[in-house]
C-alpha cells in the first residue's frame, strides 16, 4: 500500500492486513489495531500482538467487529 492508508485508521478498530511473506507468499493478520504510523501497524490478534512493517503491507482494510464466540451451551 504505497499511500500508507493504514495511518488514517482509528486505533481500536478491527482490521485485516495482508502481508508479504519472505517466501513470496502472503498471509493475513486479523485483529484490533493498537498502533499505526508511517512505519507500519501493530495488531492484537487472538494469538498475540503482531507488528507488520510498511514494507510488508500489501493491502488492508477495516472490518466489522468479531461475532461473540460460541460456547458449548450455544451449540445445542
PyMOL commands that set and color helices and strands:
alter all, ss='L'
color gray80, all
select helices_A, chain A and resi 5-8+54-56+72-75
alter helices_A, ss='H'
color red, helices_A
select strands_A, chain A and resi 14-20+26-37+40-45+48-53+57-62
alter strands_A, ss='S'
color yellow, strands_A
deselect
rebuild
show_as cartoon
